[in-house]
Amino acid sequence: MNSRNSRELPTTDMLTAGHQESSLFWQEEELTILVGDSRHLLAQFDSDFFQCCITSPPYWGLRDYDIEGQIGAENVLDDYIADLVDIFREVRRTLKDDGTLWLNIGDSYTSGNRTWRAPDKKNRARAMSYRPPTPDGLKPKDLIGVPWRLAFALQEDGWYLRSDIIWHKPNGQPESVKDRPTRCHEYIFLFSKSERYYYDYEAIKEPATNGSELRSRRSVWSINTEGYSGAHFAVFPPELVRLCMLGGSKIDSTVLDPFLGSGTVAEVCLENGRKCVGIELNPDYAELALQRISKTQRGLGF
C-alpha cells in the first residue's frame, strides 16, 4: 500500500485480504464505513492519511456489546489498556504529521468482585452478565482512574498529551449512591502526533464572561448528553463532536472514527464539510449508523 497515493482509500481487494468476508460496508465520496477490528483494518491504510481522529472507545467493564473480540470486555484492566494502545498506535501512524486525536473515555469503579450487574430502571444498558475482577492494587469501591491510566500509557507510547478537557454534563443521570458526589463529567483528551500540529482556536472560541466578545475556549465544556432511540448505548452529543472537529480538522479533510458506534462522528462530518472513515466491529451497529446518517443526509447518495 505504500506505493498508493496517500489520499486514496484502500481498495475492496485490500480490505478483503485475509478476511472471509469483505469489511467494506458502505463507501461513497464523503463516507466510508468498514466492519471489522480496527487493529486489522487500520493496517490497510497508508501513513499520513487522516487529518484527525475523534472517537470514544467502549469503556472498560461497563457494557456488553454482544460481539466477539469487543474492546472493554477484557478481564484484566492492563489488557484493556494494552489493546487500546495498540489501536491508537495505528491511529497515530495513519494521522498526518500535524494530526490530532480527540479521545473521550469514561471512568468506573471496582466491582468488589461481583460477577454481574443488575439493570437500572433508568438505564437498562447497565445490566451485565459479567463483571471484571477488582484490578490488582485496588480495593472494593475504588475509582479506577481509567482515563488517566490510558492517557499516560498513550503518552508513554509516543503521543503528545496536550489537554485534558472536562465534558460537564448538565443533565447527567442521577445515581443512587449516598457516600460520594454524583458523577456528571467525563474526559476528552487532546493528543497530537507531533510537537506542532493543526489546531484552529478561532473556530471554537466561546463567549467571554461579559457576553460581548469571544475568548479562547476553556477546558471545561458544558454539553448535555443526548439519547438516540435506535441505540441501547450512550452516543456522542453532536455538539461535542463538532467542537473537536472544528478545532482539529479543515474543510474537505478526512476524519477517522475507529469505534463508529451509532455514527455521530460521521454524521457531524458530513454536516460540516468533512469526509469520514468509520470502523465498527459490530455489523448491526454499522447498519444502525448508516440508517441514522441516511435520515439527515439524503442528498449524499443514500
Contacts in CASP RR format, 6 or more apart in sequence:
PFRMAT RR
TARGET T0000
AUTHOR 0000-0000-0000
METHOD contacts of the structure
MODEL  1
MNSRNSRELPTTDMLTAGHQESSLFWQEEELTILVGDSRHLLAQFDSDFF
QCCITSPPYWGLRDYDIEGQIGAENVLDDYIADLVDIFREVRRTLKDDGT
LWLNIGDSYTSGNRTWRAPDKKNRARAMSYRPPTPDGLKPKDLIGVPWRL
AFALQEDGWYLRSDIIWHKPNGQPESVKDRPTRCHEYIFLFSKSERYYYD
YEAIKEPATNGSELRSRRSVWSINTEGYSGAHFAVFPPELVRLCMLGGSK
IDSTVLDPFLGSGTVAEVCLENGRKCVGIELNPDYAELALQRISKTQRGL
GF
1 10 0 8 1.000
1 14 0 8 1.000
1 44 0 8 1.000
1 45 0 8 1.000
1 46 0 8 1.000
2 46 0 8 1.000
2 47 0 8 1.000
4 10 0 8 1.000
4 46 0 8 1.000
6 46 0 8 1.000
6 47 0 8 1.000
6 48 0 8 1.000
6 49 0 8 1.000
7 49 0 8 1.000
8 46 0 8 1.000
9 27 0 8 1.000
9 32 0 8 1.000
9 45 0 8 1.000
9 277 0 8 1.000
10 44 0 8 1.000
10 45 0 8 1.000
12 22 0 8 1.000
12 24 0 8 1.000
14 44 0 8 1.000
15 22 0 8 1.000
15 23 0 8 1.000
15 24 0 8 1.000
15 34 0 8 1.000
15 41 0 8 1.000
15 44 0 8 1.000
16 22 0 8 1.000
16 23 0 8 1.000
16 24 0 8 1.000
17 44 0 8 1.000
19 40 0 8 1.000
23 34 0 8 1.000
23 35 0 8 1.000
23 36 0 8 1.000
23 41 0 8 1.000
24 32 0 8 1.000
24 34 0 8 1.000
25 33 0 8 1.000
25 34 0 8 1.000
25 35 0 8 1.000
25 280 0 8 1.000
25 283 0 8 1.000
25 286 0 8 1.000
25 290 0 8 1.000
26 32 0 8 1.000
26 33 0 8 1.000
26 286 0 8 1.000
26 290 0 8 1.000
27 33 0 8 1.000
28 300 0 8 1.000
28 301 0 8 1.000
29 275 0 8 1.000
30 269 0 8 1.000
30 270 0 8 1.000
30 273 0 8 1.000
30 275 0 8 1.000
30 276 0 8 1.000
30 300 0 8 1.000
31 266 0 8 1.000
31 269 0 8 1.000
31 270 0 8 1.000
31 275 0 8 1.000
31 276 0 8 1.000
31 293 0 8 1.000
31 300 0 8 1.000
32 276 0 8 1.000
32 277 0 8 1.000
32 278 0 8 1.000
33 260 0 8 1.000
33 266 0 8 1.000
33 278 0 8 1.000
33 279 0 8 1.000
33 280 0 8 1.000
33 286 0 8 1.000
33 289 0 8 1.000
33 290 0 8 1.000
34 41 0 8 1.000
34 277 0 8 1.000
34 278 0 8 1.000
34 279 0 8 1.000
34 280 0 8 1.000
35 279 0 8 1.000
35 280 0 8 1.000
35 281 0 8 1.000
35 282 0 8 1.000
35 283 0 8 1.000
35 286 0 8 1.000
36 279 0 8 1.000
36 280 0 8 1.000
36 281 0 8 1.000
37 69 0 8 1.000
37 281 0 8 1.000
38 87 0 8 1.000
38 90 0 8 1.000
38 258 0 8 1.000
38 259 0 8 1.000
38 279 0 8 1.000
38 281 0 8 1.000
39 83 0 8 1.000
39 86 0 8 1.000
39 87 0 8 1.000
39 90 0 8 1.000
41 279 0 8 1.000
42 87 0 8 1.000
42 90 0 8 1.000
42 91 0 8 1.000
42 93 0 8 1.000
42 94 0 8 1.000
42 258 0 8 1.000
42 279 0 8 1.000
43 90 0 8 1.000
45 94 0 8 1.000
46 94 0 8 1.000
47 93 0 8 1.000
47 94 0 8 1.000
48 94 0 8 1.000
48 95 0 8 1.000
48 96 0 8 1.000
48 97 0 8 1.000
49 94 0 8 1.000
49 95 0 8 1.000
49 96 0 8 1.000
49 254 0 8 1.000
50 91 0 8 1.000
50 94 0 8 1.000
50 95 0 8 1.000
50 96 0 8 1.000
50 99 0 8 1.000
50 254 0 8 1.000
50 255 0 8 1.000
50 256 0 8 1.000
50 277 0 8 1.000
51 95 0 8 1.000
51 96 0 8 1.000
51 99 0 8 1.000
51 198 0 8 1.000
51 248 0 8 1.000
51 249 0 8 1.000
51 250 0 8 1.000
51 253 0 8 1.000
51 254 0 8 1.000
51 255 0 8 1.000
52 95 0 8 1.000
52 99 0 8 1.000
52 100 0 8 1.000
52 101 0 8 1.000
52 102 0 8 1.000
52 198 0 8 1.000
52 244 0 8 1.000
52 245 0 8 1.000
52 248 0 8 1.000
52 249 0 8 1.000
52 253 0 8 1.000
52 255 0 8 1.000
52 256 0 8 1.000
53 91 0 8 1.000
53 95 0 8 1.000
53 100 0 8 1.000
53 101 0 8 1.000
53 102 0 8 1.000
53 103 0 8 1.000
53 255 0 8 1.000
53 256 0 8 1.000
53 257 0 8 1.000
53 258 0 8 1.000
54 102 0 8 1.000
54 241 0 8 1.000
54 244 0 8 1.000
54 245 0 8 1.000
54 255 0 8 1.000
54 256 0 8 1.000
54 257 0 8 1.000
54 265 0 8 1.000
55 101 0 8 1.000
55 102 0 8 1.000
55 103 0 8 1.000
55 104 0 8 1.000
55 256 0 8 1.000
55 257 0 8 1.000
55 258 0 8 1.000
55 259 0 8 1.000
55 265 0 8 1.000
56 103 0 8 1.000
56 104 0 8 1.000
56 105 0 8 1.000
56 236 0 8 1.000
56 259 0 8 1.000
57 71 0 8 1.000
57 72 0 8 1.000
57 84 0 8 1.000
57 87 0 8 1.000
57 103 0 8 1.000
57 105 0 8 1.000
57 258 0 8 1.000
57 259 0 8 1.000
58 65 0 8 1.000
58 70 0 8 1.000
58 71 0 8 1.000
58 72 0 8 1.000
58 73 0 8 1.000
58 259 0 8 1.000
59 72 0 8 1.000
59 105 0 8 1.000
59 106 0 8 1.000
59 107 0 8 1.000
59 108 0 8 1.000
59 146 0 8 1.000
60 72 0 8 1.000
60 74 0 8 1.000
60 77 0 8 1.000
60 80 0 8 1.000
60 108 0 8 1.000
60 132 0 8 1.000
60 144 0 8 1.000
60 146 0 8 1.000
61 72 0 8 1.000
61 73 0 8 1.000
61 108 0 8 1.000
61 128 0 8 1.000
61 131 0 8 1.000
61 132 0 8 1.000
62 72 0 8 1.000
62 108 0 8 1.000
62 126 0 8 1.000
62 128 0 8 1.000
63 72 0 8 1.000
63 125 0 8 1.000
63 128 0 8 1.000
63 233 0 8 1.000
64 70 0 8 1.000
64 73 0 8 1.000
64 128 0 8 1.000
64 129 0 8 1.000
64 130 0 8 1.000
65 73 0 8 1.000
65 233 0 8 1.000
65 281 0 8 1.000
65 282 0 8 1.000
65 285 0 8 1.000
66 282 0 8 1.000
67 281 0 8 1.000
67 282 0 8 1.000
69 281 0 8 1.000
70 281 0 8 1.000
70 282 0 8 1.000
71 80 0 8 1.000
71 83 0 8 1.000
71 84 0 8 1.000
71 87 0 8 1.000
71 259 0 8 1.000
71 281 0 8 1.000
72 80 0 8 1.000
72 83 0 8 1.000
73 130 0 8 1.000
74 80 0 8 1.000
74 83 0 8 1.000
74 132 0 8 1.000
75 132 0 8 1.000
75 133 0 8 1.000
76 132 0 8 1.000
76 135 0 8 1.000
77 132 0 8 1.000
77 135 0 8 1.000
77 144 0 8 1.000
77 146 0 8 1.000
77 149 0 8 1.000
78 135 0 8 1.000
80 146 0 8 1.000
81 149 0 8 1.000
81 150 0 8 1.000
81 153 0 8 1.000
82 153 0 8 1.000
84 150 0 8 1.000
84 153 0 8 1.000
84 154 0 8 1.000
85 150 0 8 1.000
85 153 0 8 1.000
85 154 0 8 1.000
85 157 0 8 1.000
87 258 0 8 1.000
88 101 0 8 1.000
88 103 0 8 1.000
88 154 0 8 1.000
88 157 0 8 1.000
88 159 0 8 1.000
89 157 0 8 1.000
91 101 0 8 1.000
91 256 0 8 1.000
91 258 0 8 1.000
92 101 0 8 1.000
92 158 0 8 1.000
92 159 0 8 1.000
92 193 0 8 1.000
94 256 0 8 1.000
95 101 0 8 1.000
95 193 0 8 1.000
95 256 0 8 1.000
96 193 0 8 1.000
97 193 0 8 1.000
97 194 0 8 1.000
97 197 0 8 1.000
98 192 0 8 1.000
98 193 0 8 1.000
98 194 0 8 1.000
98 196 0 8 1.000
98 197 0 8 1.000
98 198 0 8 1.000
99 192 0 8 1.000
99 193 0 8 1.000
99 194 0 8 1.000
99 197 0 8 1.000
99 198 0 8 1.000
99 248 0 8 1.000
100 162 0 8 1.000
100 190 0 8 1.000
100 191 0 8 1.000
100 192 0 8 1.000
100 193 0 8 1.000
100 197 0 8 1.000
100 198 0 8 1.000
100 199 0 8 1.000
100 248 0 8 1.000
101 159 0 8 1.000
101 189 0 8 1.000
101 190 0 8 1.000
101 191 0 8 1.000
101 192 0 8 1.000
101 193 0 8 1.000
102 188 0 8 1.000
102 189 0 8 1.000
102 190 0 8 1.000
102 191 0 8 1.000
102 244 0 8 1.000
102 248 0 8 1.000
103 150 0 8 1.000
103 154 0 8 1.000
103 188 0 8 1.000
103 189 0 8 1.000
103 191 0 8 1.000
104 167 0 8 1.000
104 186 0 8 1.000
104 187 0 8 1.000
104 188 0 8 1.000
104 236 0 8 1.000
104 240 0 8 1.000
105 146 0 8 1.000
105 147 0 8 1.000
105 150 0 8 1.000
105 186 0 8 1.000
105 187 0 8 1.000
105 189 0 8 1.000
106 146 0 8 1.000
106 147 0 8 1.000
106 186 0 8 1.000
106 187 0 8 1.000
107 143 0 8 1.000
107 144 0 8 1.000
107 145 0 8 1.000
107 146 0 8 1.000
107 147 0 8 1.000
107 183 0 8 1.000
107 186 0 8 1.000
107 187 0 8 1.000
108 143 0 8 1.000
108 144 0 8 1.000
108 146 0 8 1.000
109 141 0 8 1.000
109 142 0 8 1.000
109 143 0 8 1.000
109 144 0 8 1.000
110 134 0 8 1.000
110 135 0 8 1.000
110 138 0 8 1.000
110 139 0 8 1.000
110 140 0 8 1.000
110 141 0 8 1.000
110 142 0 8 1.000
110 144 0 8 1.000
111 117 0 8 1.000
111 131 0 8 1.000
111 132 0 8 1.000
111 133 0 8 1.000
111 134 0 8 1.000
111 140 0 8 1.000
112 134 0 8 1.000
112 140 0 8 1.000
112 141 0 8 1.000
113 133 0 8 1.000
113 134 0 8 1.000
113 140 0 8 1.000
114 131 0 8 1.000
115 130 0 8 1.000
115 131 0 8 1.000
116 128 0 8 1.000
116 129 0 8 1.000
116 130 0 8 1.000
116 131 0 8 1.000
117 126 0 8 1.000
117 127 0 8 1.000
117 128 0 8 1.000
117 131 0 8 1.000
118 126 0 8 1.000
118 127 0 8 1.000
119 126 0 8 1.000
119 127 0 8 1.000
120 126 0 8 1.000
120 127 0 8 1.000
122 173 0 8 1.000
122 174 0 8 1.000
123 173 0 8 1.000
124 232 0 8 1.000
125 232 0 8 1.000
125 233 0 8 1.000
125 234 0 8 1.000
134 140 0 8 1.000
134 142 0 8 1.000
135 144 0 8 1.000
138 144 0 8 1.000
147 186 0 8 1.000
147 187 0 8 1.000
147 189 0 8 1.000
151 161 0 8 1.000
151 164 0 8 1.000
151 187 0 8 1.000
151 189 0 8 1.000
152 161 0 8 1.000
154 161 0 8 1.000
154 189 0 8 1.000
154 191 0 8 1.000
155 161 0 8 1.000
155 191 0 8 1.000
159 191 0 8 1.000
159 192 0 8 1.000
159 193 0 8 1.000
160 191 0 8 1.000
160 192 0 8 1.000
160 193 0 8 1.000
160 194 0 8 1.000
160 195 0 8 1.000
160 197 0 8 1.000
161 189 0 8 1.000
161 190 0 8 1.000
161 191 0 8 1.000
162 190 0 8 1.000
162 191 0 8 1.000
162 192 0 8 1.000
163 189 0 8 1.000
163 190 0 8 1.000
163 219 0 8 1.000
164 187 0 8 1.000
164 188 0 8 1.000
164 189 0 8 1.000
164 219 0 8 1.000
165 187 0 8 1.000
165 188 0 8 1.000
165 189 0 8 1.000
165 190 0 8 1.000
165 219 0 8 1.000
165 220 0 8 1.000
165 221 0 8 1.000
166 185 0 8 1.000
166 186 0 8 1.000
166 187 0 8 1.000
166 188 0 8 1.000
166 219 0 8 1.000
166 220 0 8 1.000
166 221 0 8 1.000
167 185 0 8 1.000
167 186 0 8 1.000
167 187 0 8 1.000
167 188 0 8 1.000
167 221 0 8 1.000
167 223 0 8 1.000
167 240 0 8 1.000
168 184 0 8 1.000
168 185 0 8 1.000
168 220 0 8 1.000
168 221 0 8 1.000
168 222 0 8 1.000
168 223 0 8 1.000
169 184 0 8 1.000
169 185 0 8 1.000
169 186 0 8 1.000
169 222 0 8 1.000
169 223 0 8 1.000
169 224 0 8 1.000
169 225 0 8 1.000
170 184 0 8 1.000
170 222 0 8 1.000
170 223 0 8 1.000
170 224 0 8 1.000
171 224 0 8 1.000
171 225 0 8 1.000
172 182 0 8 1.000
172 184 0 8 1.000
172 225 0 8 1.000
173 225 0 8 1.000
174 182 0 8 1.000
175 182 0 8 1.000
175 183 0 8 1.000
188 221 0 8 1.000
188 240 0 8 1.000
188 244 0 8 1.000
198 248 0 8 1.000
198 249 0 8 1.000
198 250 0 8 1.000
199 247 0 8 1.000
199 248 0 8 1.000
200 246 0 8 1.000
200 247 0 8 1.000
200 248 0 8 1.000
200 250 0 8 1.000
201 216 0 8 1.000
201 217 0 8 1.000
201 247 0 8 1.000
203 246 0 8 1.000
203 247 0 8 1.000
204 217 0 8 1.000
204 243 0 8 1.000
204 246 0 8 1.000
204 247 0 8 1.000
205 214 0 8 1.000
205 215 0 8 1.000
205 216 0 8 1.000
205 217 0 8 1.000
206 214 0 8 1.000
206 215 0 8 1.000
206 216 0 8 1.000
206 217 0 8 1.000
206 218 0 8 1.000
207 213 0 8 1.000
207 214 0 8 1.000
207 215 0 8 1.000
208 214 0 8 1.000
208 215 0 8 1.000
217 243 0 8 1.000
221 240 0 8 1.000
221 243 0 8 1.000
223 237 0 8 1.000
223 239 0 8 1.000
223 240 0 8 1.000
224 237 0 8 1.000
225 234 0 8 1.000
225 237 0 8 1.000
226 235 0 8 1.000
226 237 0 8 1.000
226 238 0 8 1.000
227 234 0 8 1.000
227 235 0 8 1.000
228 235 0 8 1.000
228 262 0 8 1.000
228 292 0 8 1.000
230 262 0 8 1.000
230 288 0 8 1.000
230 292 0 8 1.000
231 261 0 8 1.000
231 262 0 8 1.000
231 285 0 8 1.000
231 288 0 8 1.000
233 261 0 8 1.000
233 262 0 8 1.000
235 261 0 8 1.000
235 262 0 8 1.000
235 263 0 8 1.000
235 264 0 8 1.000
236 263 0 8 1.000
236 264 0 8 1.000
236 265 0 8 1.000
237 264 0 8 1.000
238 264 0 8 1.000
238 267 0 8 1.000
238 268 0 8 1.000
241 264 0 8 1.000
241 265 0 8 1.000
241 268 0 8 1.000
242 268 0 8 1.000
242 272 0 8 1.000
245 255 0 8 1.000
245 265 0 8 1.000
245 268 0 8 1.000
245 269 0 8 1.000
245 272 0 8 1.000
245 274 0 8 1.000
246 272 0 8 1.000
249 255 0 8 1.000
249 274 0 8 1.000
251 272 0 8 1.000
251 273 0 8 1.000
251 274 0 8 1.000
252 273 0 8 1.000
252 274 0 8 1.000
252 275 0 8 1.000
253 274 0 8 1.000
253 275 0 8 1.000
254 274 0 8 1.000
254 275 0 8 1.000
254 276 0 8 1.000
254 277 0 8 1.000
255 265 0 8 1.000
255 269 0 8 1.000
255 274 0 8 1.000
255 275 0 8 1.000
255 276 0 8 1.000
255 277 0 8 1.000
256 276 0 8 1.000
256 277 0 8 1.000
256 278 0 8 1.000
256 279 0 8 1.000
257 263 0 8 1.000
257 265 0 8 1.000
257 266 0 8 1.000
257 276 0 8 1.000
257 277 0 8 1.000
257 278 0 8 1.000
257 279 0 8 1.000
258 278 0 8 1.000
258 279 0 8 1.000
259 279 0 8 1.000
259 280 0 8 1.000
260 266 0 8 1.000
260 278 0 8 1.000
260 279 0 8 1.000
260 280 0 8 1.000
260 285 0 8 1.000
260 286 0 8 1.000
260 289 0 8 1.000
261 280 0 8 1.000
261 282 0 8 1.000
261 285 0 8 1.000
261 286 0 8 1.000
261 288 0 8 1.000
261 289 0 8 1.000
262 285 0 8 1.000
262 288 0 8 1.000
262 289 0 8 1.000
262 292 0 8 1.000
263 278 0 8 1.000
263 288 0 8 1.000
263 289 0 8 1.000
263 292 0 8 1.000
263 293 0 8 1.000
265 276 0 8 1.000
265 278 0 8 1.000
266 276 0 8 1.000
266 278 0 8 1.000
266 289 0 8 1.000
266 293 0 8 1.000
267 292 0 8 1.000
267 293 0 8 1.000
267 296 0 8 1.000
267 297 0 8 1.000
269 275 0 8 1.000
269 276 0 8 1.000
270 276 0 8 1.000
270 293 0 8 1.000
270 296 0 8 1.000
270 297 0 8 1.000
270 300 0 8 1.000
271 296 0 8 1.000
271 297 0 8 1.000
280 286 0 8 1.000
280 289 0 8 1.000
290 302 0 8 1.000
293 302 0 8 1.000
294 302 0 8 1.000
END
